[in-house]
Amino acid sequence: MGETTVTTREGREEALPQAVADPARRRGPLSRMRTPRRPRFWFEILLIAVSYWTYSLIRNAVPEQKEQALSNADWIWKVEQQLGLAFEQSVNHAVNSVTWLIVGMNYYYATLHFVVTLGVLVWLYRSHPGRYAATRTVLFSTTGVALLGYYLYPLAPPRLMNGQNFIDTVVVHQTWGSMASGDLKNMSNQYAAMPSMHIGWSLWCGLTIFALATVPWARVLGILYPVLTLVVIVATANHFWLDAVGGMVCLAFGYGVARLWYGALPHALPRLVVPVQRTKPMPRRAEPERLPAPRA
């Protein structure tokens, strides 16, 4: 009879698949921080609240350098005139002549700045958790660098300029349209117009919606939102159009920070967060009993 093949212990161990090492253990702390993970609701609420409180505190703590701010506003106005693009006053007067329109813009300026931004954050949290952290990083970095602009370049809004005949639409129509006008003016730094975070935030919202929305009409609204915001900040005499350029520069900085940290722009990251599965080592099988050698 033929020989019986006996599987040795060493051979059996070589045939077993090797346990897959846990990727999370191989990565260092910095790499794990850069890996998109599902956001925690309570942490995000706390982070947004504390961040906005800190932003408001620092922004309003910047010294109100009235003379320098007015001087800078005059310089900005002259530059725009030399460029042939000093259209803020014409828009301000034209829109102010239509009461229902300018009143609506006052309330737009006061409310949508916060409502739409928070709405986009909630949408990202629910529908794009894998991209949420990176997109939020863009927003926070944009806002943080804007504080440097408020400190280094105090700027009066057009409505506070001397002798330029701009209309403060909130005062004229007695609407709650700006934290820097009327009864609320003492609660906010009136000379922190450069850069415009109305543009920085609205453009962040618009680009995020345009890049991630799947419904065509939502993408169109994403494009229109920052454009309409630009019209509003000019019509209400709260900003020069060059302030909007400053907001765009800050947003570009924010995207640069996210790109460096996550290795990709937010929209290029996975939509969903896949939890890391830790593979357990396969248990060893019981060693089979040896069969007795057959008799001749």
Beta strands, then each sheet from edge to edge (+ up, - down):
end
